[in-house]
Amino acid sequence: MKKKVLATLLATAMAAGCLAGCGGGSGDSAADTAPATDSAPAASDTAASDTASDAAAEPVDYGSGSITIWVAENTVDFTTQKAQEFFEANPDMAGYTFTVEPVGEGDAASNMLTDVEGGADIFGFAQDQITRLVSAGALAPVVNENAEFVTSNNDAGSAQAAVVGDVTYAYPMTSDNGYFLYYDKSVVTDPSSLEKIVSDCEAAGKNFYMEINSGWYQPAFFFATGCTLTYDTDSSGNFTKCNVDYASDAGVVALKEIIELASSPAFQNGSSVDNGTNIGAIVDGTWDSGSAQTAFGDNYACAKLPSFEGSDGNTYQLSGFGGYKLLGIKPQVEPGKLAVCHALAQYLTNKDTQLERYNAVGWGPSNVEAQQDSAVQADVALSALAEQLQNTIPQGNYPGDYWTLATSLGDDVISGTISASSSDEELTNILQTFQDTCISYAQ
């Protein structure tokens, strides 16, 4: 990385830090540090440009200190190696030491929300946590050249996943956080039909796994029939509106299909190959591709999610969410450290690193050039996911209570509280209560 680029990062960090200091809270800071849209540069942009020019002509003092990085356990060694490479290639930043700790995406977000000050300086997290992290002041805005890096190098879905309001807050690492079908091809004869998959599993005495009491997997049925469930947020990450229409004829068709699936003797509620037994087919993600290959051996196969015939006689393609893994930076007091964190985050999410990470642990790249690599293109699990993502919506931001609510709905189906004996009127009332509760989370 050239010294001029690093100097620009420092200038950008200094400008962003100055602007953030003028705001009252995290939301105000985010809005204030958004790139100017007028043709004439804002005063802060001009200052950053002048500072960058001056800094490029002489050595940059980034200061010193320590940087803590949280990543998933299976990427700790890889991330340690790449961070070491980064600092060896950038001796101007030799004043910093680093520590890589095994804290997964879900735990990282929870830990940061509990204690921002005590949290990591750089941390990986799943996109559904971004609004909560912004609201808690746990993410530094990604502005100017850094924001351009995000949008110009990554696919549109992952770049948008890093945005709250109109401000970018993270660096995309993957476009592989979705689900599709793993199946045993000696059991399943037609992976395109849910009815045939279930029938084949029943005939073979095998299990079909899908986690219907999860707010992540459950929408596959509702989105398939055309229902909507999304939330609008402001630039501070506050939920302002819920867009939902589950309490409808389409919602009833979806809920009936969930009930029908749960009534099969082959059905098992779950989404982890490692926790499954006697699996004929399972709805799962790329994170379990290795386990699926081991479980199915020579009969290992993947496909997009199947379609199903609804109670109204129409055929619907299972849908759901597509998601992404992101790398965020905690707000920093020292602009030099903030600049180093941004530079390191870019290095850990650039094309070459994403490809190396794919080869090391199988994470699917968000970088558009890396996605065209022959090895990535030949990966059957990623190919199935890519096909499924054409039928999904990018996962936006959802209140924490939504996930609990969705679990309760699925649990009622599994327990038989909601069953095939429930009338359409009863199912509509259940969905109306669910819908009203979702709406209340944004009021």
N, C-alpha and C positions, 0 to 999 in steps of 0.2 A: 504494500500500500504506500503510495507516494506521500511525501511530507506535506505537499500542498493540500491534498485531500484531507489529511488529518488536521491540518491547521483550520480548514474550513469547518470541520466537525467541531473543533473547539470554539470557533467563533459563533457557530450556530447554537451551541450549548450555552455560551455566555449570553447571547441574545435572548434565548428561551428562558434562561434563569432569571435574567433581569425582568422580563415581562411577567414571569410567574410571580416574582416578588411583589409586583404591583397589584396583583389580583387579591380578592378577598378569600377565595376558597379554591378547591381543586377544579370545580366546574368553570369558574371565572378564568383560571389560569389556562385551561384547555382552550377556551374560546379566544383568549388574548394571543395565544401562540400559534393560532392557525395561520397558514401562509396568506399573504395579501393577495387579493384578486384583481385589484386595479392595475392598469398598465404602468403607472408610475410606482416605483418601489416605496414601501413604507419606510419611515425613519429607521425602524429597527433593522429592516433588511439592508438598508444602506450601511448602517453601522457594522452589521455582521460582515458585509462584503469588504468594507475597508479594513476591518480587523483581520479578516482572512488574508488579504493581500499583504498586510504588514507582517503577519505571522509567517507567511510562506517564505519570506525573505530571510528569516533568522530562525534558529532553533526554538521549538515550542516547549514551554514548561508546563507539563500536564500535572505536576505535583506528584504525590506518592500516597500509598495507602494499600488497602486490601480489597479485593472484589470477591464476593461470594456468589456462586452460580448454582441454581437448583435445576436439575434435569431428571428425567426418568432413570430408574436404576440401571436399566440395560444400556443406557447411553453415557454413563459416567466415565468409563475409560475412554470412549471415543471423544467426548467433549473435553476431557483433560488433555488429550493429545492435540486436539485442534486449538485449544486455548494456548498451550505451550508454543505451538507453531506461530500463532499470532504474535505473542510477545517477543519471540525470537526474531520475527520479521520486522518488528517495530521497536527498536532499542530506545527511541525517544520516550517510550512508555514503560521503561524498565523499572520505574519507581513503584510499580504496582505488583503485588503478588496476588495469586488467586487460589480459591478453593472450590472444588466441584463436589456437591453433595447430592446424594440420591433422594430426591423428593419429587414424586410423580406429579403430573399435571393437576390432578384433582386435589391432592394434599397441599401442593404449593399455593394454589389459590386460597384454600381455607386458612392456611397458616399466615399468608399475607393479610388476609382480611382480619385475622385475630390480632396481629401485631406487625403493622407496616414497618415501624422503625427497626424491629428486630429481624425482619425478613431479609431475603436475599437481594442482592443488587441487580442480578439478572435471573429471570426464572421463566421456565416453560409453563404454559397453561392451556387449557382447552378454551375455544372461543366463547362457549356459553357463559364463561365467568367474567368476560371483559367488562360488562356494565357494572357489576358489583365491585370490581377492582378499581374502576375509574371513580365510582362514587366514594370509595374508601380512601382515595388519594394515593393508591398504591402503584399507579402507572404514570411515568413521565410522558408527556406528549412527544410524538415523533414528527418533527417539522422540517420544512425547507428541503435541503438536499437529502436528508434522511427519509422523509416521506416520499420523495421522488424515487429513491432506491426501492421502496416497498412496491409502489405502483408499477414501475417500469420492469421489474424483474419477476413478479409473481402473477399467477392467474388472477382473473378479476374476482372470483369468489373468495379467495384467501385474502386478497388485498382489502376487500370490503369487510371481511370478518374482523379486521384489525381497526375498524373505524367505529367510533361512538359519536353520534351527532354528525359533525363534518370534520372531526379531528382524528388523525391516525394515532394509535397508542401502542402498537406492537409490530414486530417483524414476523411474517409468516415463516413457519418451518416445514409444514406439510399440507397436502390436500388429500389426506387419506382417512379422515375421521368420519367414516360412514359405515353402513352395513349392507350386506348382500348375502347370498346363499352359498354355504359350503355343503356338499353332499357326496354320498357314496354312490358312484355311478353303477355299482352292481345292484343297488337297491332302487334308486330313483330312475325311472325310465323317461320322465318328461319334467325337467326342472322349471318349465315355463308355466305350469299350472299348480296352484296351491292344493286344489282338490286331489290331483293325481299324486302329488308328493305325499300328502297325508295318507292316501289310499295305499300307495306302495309301501310306506313305512308300516302301516297296520298289517299288511299282508306278510311282510318279512319279520314282523315282531320287533321292529326297530322304533326308536324314538325320534320325534321331530321337536326340536327346541326353538322357541321364540319367547322373548321376555315381554309379555303383554301387560305387565304391571309396571312398566317403565315409561316415563315421559319422553324418553329418547326413541324407543322402538314402537310404542303404541300409535303415534301419529301416522305410521305407515298405512294403516287402514283408513283413517279419517281423511288424510290428504289424498289417498287413492280415489275416494268418491267425490272429491272436489271441495271438501271442507277446508276452512282456514282457521289457524290459531297462531297469531303473531302478536308481538308487542312493539309499540313505538316508544322511543326514548328521546330525551333531550341530550344536549351536549355534556351534561353533568352525569348522565347515566340514570336519571330518574325515569321510571315508567310513566308514560303520559296517556297511553291508550291501549286497549286490548282489542284486536280485530279477530273475532271468533264467531262461528256459525255452526257449532256442533249440534245445537238443538234444531235440527232440520231433518227432512226426509233423507238427505244424503248421510247425515250423522247416524240415523237409525240403521241404515244399510251397513255402515261400517261397524257399528256396535254388534249387530247381529252376526257379522262374519267373525268377529272376535269370539263371540259366544260359541259359534259353531266349531271353530278351531279348538277351543278349550274343552269341548265335549268329546273330542276324539281320544280313544285310549292310547294313541301314539303321542299325544301332546305332552310336552314337559315345559314348564315355565323356566326359561334360562337363556343365557347368551354367551356362555363360556365353554369352549371345547374341553378345557382342562377339568371342568366341573361336571361334564356330561358323561353319561354311560350309554352304551349300546346305541350310538348315534347313527341314524340314517341320513339326517339332514339337520342343519342348524343355521339360524340367522345370526351372523357374527361379523366381526370386522377384521381388517388386515393384521391387527396386532396378534391375532391367533392363527395366522397362516401356517406357521411352523408346527403348531400343535395339531392343526387340521391335517396337514400332510402326514404327520406321524400316525394319527388316528385312522385315516383312510388308506394309507399306503398307496398301492398301485391304483386304487379306485378313487383317489382324490380328484375332486372336480369342483369348479366354482361357476356361478352364474348370477346375473342380476336377480332381484327378487321376482317371484312369480306373480301372475295375475290371479284373480279369483272371480267366480261368478256370484254376483250379489243376490240378495233376496228379491230384488226387483227384476232379475233376469239379465241384467247388463254385466259386462265384463269390465273389471277394474284392475289396473296395474298397481301393485303395492308401491307406495312412495316412501315418504319419511324425510329425515334430515340428512344433509351433508354437512360435514364439519371440518375443522382445521386445528392444528396445533400452532400456537403462537409463542414468541419469545418477547417478554416484556422487561422493562427497566424501571426500577424504583426511582422516584424523584431523589435527586442528590443535592446536597448543600454546595459542594465544590464543582464549579463548571468544568474544571479539568478532568475530574473523575467522571462526570457525566459524559464528556466527549469520548473518553476511553471506553466507557460502557457501550455507547452507540457504535463506535468503531468495531468493538469486539462482537456485538450483536449482529452487525452486518456480516462479519467474517463467518460467524456460526450459522448464518442463514443464506450465504451466497450459493451460486450454482454448484461449484466444486464441492463445497461442504455437504450440500444436500445430496449430491450423488454419492459421495463417500458414506454418508449416513445411511442411505438406502442399501448400499452394498454391505454395510456393517450390521444393521439391525432391521432392514426391510421397510423403513418409513418412506411413504410415497412423497415425492417432491412436490412443492408448490411452485418452484421456479419453472418458468415456461420452457427454458432451454433444457433443463434437466429432465423434464417430462418426456422429451423426445429421444432420450438415450435408448439404445437398443435393448439393454437389459431391463429397463423400466417398462418398455413397450411389451416385452415378452413375459412379464410377470402375470400369471393367470388371475391371481387374486386382485391385483391392482386393475387389471383389465375389466374384471367383473364389476369392481367398484366404480370405475370410470363410466361403464354403461349404466349402472344404477343411478349414478349422480345426475344423469340426464333426466331422471324421473323424480328428482327430489327438490326440495327448497333448501337454500343455505340456512343453517341454524342461526337464528338471531339471538337476541337476549331475552331470557325468561326469568321471572321472579323465582326465588328459591321455593316458595310455597307451591308453585305450579307442579314441581316434580313430586311433591308429597301427594298432591291432589290426584295426579295421574296414577300414582301407585295405588291409591285407594280405589279408584275406578276399576283397575285391573284386578285387584284383590277381590273385589265383590264378584267379578266374573268367575275367578278361580274357585272361590268358596261356594258358588252356586246361588249367592244372594241375588245376582242378576243372571237369569237363565233363559233358555229357549221358551219357557212358559210365560215369560214377561210379555205383556201386550205392547203394541206399538205406542200406545198412549203412555204406558209406564216407562218405556225406554226413552220417550221424548221428554218426560218430566225429569228423569235422571240426568239426561244431557242438558236440560235447561238449568238445573241446579249446578251442574259442572260449569256450564257457560257463565252463569251469573257470578260464580265464585272466581273464575278467571278474570272477569271484568273488574271485580272488586279489588284485585291486586294492583290495579293501575289508578285507583281513585284516592 
